[in-house]
Amino acid sequence: MTDSKRFTDNGNGTITDLKIKVIWKKADSFQDTNKWQNWFKCQDYTEILNLQRFAGSEEWRYPNEEEAWSLFDLTNKNTDKYGDEIYLHSIFGPGSGGTTWTSEEKDSSALIIQYEDGVKVWPSKYANMNMCVRLVRPLS
């Protein structure tokens, strides 16, 4: 599936992803808050968006590893908040945090996908240095 058919900007702050059948929040938590957030603070961010029914939904959640990893693509270039190159489709717009927390947990750590280099790391859920989340919900 080509990227032009995979992604659709819905014009309400969301992106439909037909490849994996989800809807992404166009902005990540860094773009919305201008703050790095640990895993727990991102949980609060998610709960607030669900209470506010962002884009008409209460189903926003962290992406799982497969969903988050599917956005890393060496053929797509974007820029993060520092202006550095990341491999995230340009439909998401520039200025993101360049990472996302995922729902994958091990003890006090959680998986992060880094879109600048495709590295998967397991920092402490309490860490907040260059951490943010890009939320997703089911395609309904």
C-alpha angles and dihedrals in degrees: 000000000000119000090244088062096036100059131045124181104223094199093235101086094280137102123209113220109199094181094068096016101240139115117238126205103243095220123050124224092266092055090049099045104021086226136105110238135196121232093270095049088050087054088057090048089052093049092050092051090050092049089050089048091230109211088357096298139113093186101085113137144155114284118249119238095268093049095047093044091051089069093059105094125160090206092061121069129194135151130248127219090283093052090251120142118262131176102241124120113267091233085082091061130230127289102055125145089252094229139068134206113228135207091251110112136183115182106300094347133083132195120261124193113210114208095195094067109000093246118152113212135178108216125170112279085235093061116104105175109124092340128139140139135240106207127220137188135189120278104245 
